[in-house]
């Protein structure tokens, strides 16, 4: 999936052909890149997570070198799952993220730096009930580069909420993953039409490096 411009509308037609574009102060957000998705026996295991992990690792390197904030999200619940509300009833496998659960499924695959921010969440969107919006506002961030898993779940919910918070959501195709290619591509097409700009990895790298140059 590559970005569609105003002269090349997506599957939703001409009514959905705008772009949010890049602002002047981007941050990189890595959503739920934890062992539950990347290990073959994980409760949310992806069929081929390696390319997604590699793409995210590249973006993290570029963002850090350019001086852009890097923010990670993880999902955690209390031992009794009381803070999971109806979400843990709808998706029982989320119990893997409860305090004391076996497997270490909530551990991040890539190591955050000391200067990175780790946001703990209980729901799909990284904005729901968390400090993320305040953190970004305080840092003067206007553009959120969204990566992670899964495309149809937490990535989509976060990108949609980013737009509602007045941020420019940029979703990087190769740096997101899902359980099937169809799920990934269909949700990217919908995001690109309505809520975010979907771009490829090379474009994301170029923009992050250019922001550093400015």
C-alpha distance (Angstrom), angle and dihedral (degrees) to the residues before:
residue distance angle dihedral
X1 . . .
X2 3.76 . .
X3 3.76 129.5 .
X4 3.76 117.7 -79.9
X5 3.79 118.6 -142.9
X6 3.77 131.0 -148.0
X7 3.81 91.0 -89.2
X8 3.80 92.8 51.8
X9 3.80 108.6 49.7
X10 3.78 119.5 -166.5
X11 3.80 129.4 -122.3
X12 3.80 92.6 -65.9
X13 3.80 92.8 64.8
X14 3.78 137.4 -124.8
X15 3.80 94.2 -39.4
X16 3.81 88.8 70.8
X17 3.79 104.2 47.3
X18 3.81 105.8 108.4
X19 3.79 129.4 113.1
X20 3.80 129.4 -141.1
X21 3.80 91.8 -155.5
X22 3.80 128.8 -166.9
X23 3.75 125.3 -56.6
X24 3.79 125.8 -156.4
X25 3.81 101.9 -93.0
X26 3.83 117.2 49.0
X27 3.79 130.8 -178.1
X28 3.79 128.2 -166.7
X29 3.80 118.1 -127.4
X30 3.81 120.5 -164.5
X31 3.80 110.6 -166.1
X32 3.82 121.8 -150.2
X33 3.81 97.9 -36.6
X34 3.79 91.4 169.0
X35 3.81 137.1 140.5
X36 3.81 92.1 -96.9
X37 3.82 87.5 74.2
X38 3.79 102.8 32.8
X39 3.82 103.0 43.6
X40 3.83 114.9 82.6
X41 3.81 92.2 -129.0
X42 3.80 95.2 42.3
X43 3.82 119.0 125.9
X44 3.82 91.1 -115.6
X45 3.81 97.6 29.7
X46 3.80 116.1 171.9
X47 3.82 117.3 -142.0
X48 3.83 94.6 -126.0
X49 3.81 112.7 8.6
X50 3.82 98.3 157.8
X51 3.84 98.2 87.9
X52 3.80 91.1 49.0
X53 3.81 91.9 49.6
X54 3.80 91.0 48.2
X55 3.80 92.5 50.3
X56 3.80 92.0 49.0
X57 3.80 90.9 47.8
X58 3.80 89.0 54.5
X59 3.80 93.0 50.1
X60 3.80 91.9 47.4
X61 3.80 89.6 53.3
X62 3.79 92.6 48.9
X63 3.81 94.0 45.3
X64 3.80 92.8 50.1
X65 3.80 93.1 47.0
X66 3.80 89.8 50.4
X67 3.80 93.3 47.9
X68 3.82 96.8 -113.6
X69 3.82 119.7 145.7
X70 3.80 116.3 -101.1
X71 3.80 116.4 -152.5
X72 3.81 126.9 -172.8
X73 3.78 129.7 -166.0
X74 3.78 129.2 -151.7
X75 3.79 131.8 178.3
X76 3.81 118.8 -125.9
X77 3.79 134.1 168.0
X78 3.74 135.9 -175.7
X79 3.77 117.1 -99.3
X80 3.83 92.3 -97.4
X81 3.85 93.8 44.4
X82 3.80 90.1 -127.6
X83 3.82 90.6 139.3
X84 3.81 91.0 55.3
X85 3.78 95.3 73.2
X86 3.80 115.8 -175.9
X87 3.79 91.8 -24.3
X88 3.80 92.4 77.5
X89 3.80 89.3 47.5
X90 3.79 91.0 52.6
X91 3.83 92.4 44.7
X92 3.83 107.1 29.2
X93 3.81 92.5 179.4
X94 3.82 87.6 72.7
X95 3.81 85.4 82.8
X96 3.81 84.4 84.8
X97 3.81 86.2 77.9
X98 3.80 95.5 54.3
X99 3.78 120.1 118.7
X100 3.79 108.1 -88.9
X101 3.82 95.5 14.5
X102 3.78 114.3 147.2
X103 3.79 124.2 -115.8
X104 3.80 101.9 47.2
X105 3.80 88.3 -115.4
X106 3.80 93.3 156.6
X107 3.81 94.4 60.0
X108 3.80 115.9 117.8
X109 3.79 115.7 -111.9
X110 3.81 94.4 -145.8
X111 3.81 121.0 44.6
X112 3.81 118.1 -113.1
X113 3.80 117.9 -134.8
X114 3.79 120.9 -120.3
X115 3.81 89.2 -105.2
X116 3.81 93.7 52.0
X117 3.79 122.6 97.7
X118 3.80 121.9 -126.8
X119 3.82 114.8 -158.4
X120 3.80 118.3 -160.0
X121 3.79 114.3 -148.0
X122 3.80 138.7 176.6
X123 3.80 101.0 -163.3
X124 3.79 137.8 49.4
X125 3.80 98.9 -92.4
X126 3.79 117.2 69.2
X127 3.82 86.7 -141.7
X128 3.81 97.3 55.4
X129 3.80 108.7 107.7
X130 3.82 94.0 -23.9
X131 3.80 138.6 111.8
X132 3.81 93.7 -114.7
X133 3.81 98.5 106.5
X134 3.81 92.6 48.9
X135 3.80 91.5 46.2
X136 3.79 92.4 52.9
X137 3.81 93.6 44.2
X138 3.80 92.5 50.2
X139 3.81 90.0 51.4
X140 3.80 92.7 49.6
X141 3.79 93.2 -117.4
X142 3.81 116.1 167.0
X143 3.83 101.1 166.5
X144 3.80 125.6 53.6
X145 3.81 117.5 -162.1
X146 3.79 102.8 -154.6
X147 3.81 122.3 -153.6
X148 3.81 137.2 152.5
X149 3.77 139.3 63.9
X150 2.83 144.6 5.3
X151 3.79 109.8 11.3
X152 3.80 94.5 -160.3
X153 3.81 94.1 43.5
X154 3.77 128.1 29.1
X155 3.81 95.8 6.5
X156 3.78 92.5 53.3
X157 3.81 94.3 43.5
X158 3.81 92.3 48.4
X159 3.80 95.3 46.9
X160 3.80 90.5 49.4
X161 3.79 92.0 50.2
X162 3.81 91.7 45.5
X163 3.79 89.2 61.4
X164 3.81 90.4 48.9
X165 3.82 88.6 53.3
X166 3.80 91.9 56.1
X167 3.80 95.9 -102.9
X168 3.80 127.6 130.4
X169 3.83 105.7 -117.2
X170 3.81 114.6 -150.7
X171 3.82 112.7 -175.6
X172 3.81 116.6 -162.1
X173 3.80 112.0 -143.2
X174 3.81 100.8 -150.7
X175 3.79 92.6 40.3
X176 3.82 93.5 62.7
X177 3.79 128.7 68.4
X178 3.78 142.6 -169.7
X179 3.80 141.1 177.2
X180 3.80 94.5 -92.0
X181 3.77 134.2 21.9
X182 3.80 90.1 -124.2
X183 3.81 92.5 56.1
X184 3.79 89.8 49.1
X185 3.79 96.7 47.5
X186 3.81 96.9 41.3
X187 3.78 92.9 51.4
X188 3.80 92.6 45.6
X189 3.80 89.3 52.0
X190 3.80 90.8 52.0
X191 3.80 93.2 45.5
X192 3.80 91.5 48.8
X193 3.79 90.9 50.8
X194 3.78 98.8 47.7
X195 3.80 118.7 9.3
X196 3.82 115.0 17.3
X197 3.77 146.7 12.5
X198 3.80 111.5 -101.8
X199 3.81 113.5 -153.2
X200 3.78 136.8 167.2
X201 3.79 127.3 -104.5
X202 3.78 96.9 -101.0
X203 3.81 91.8 53.8
X204 3.79 91.3 48.5
X205 3.80 91.9 51.0
X206 3.80 91.4 48.4
X207 3.81 93.3 50.0
X208 3.80 93.7 47.4
X209 3.79 91.2 49.3
X210 3.80 91.6 46.2
X211 3.79 91.5 51.5
X212 3.80 87.4 55.1
X213 3.81 90.6 50.1
X214 3.81 91.0 54.3
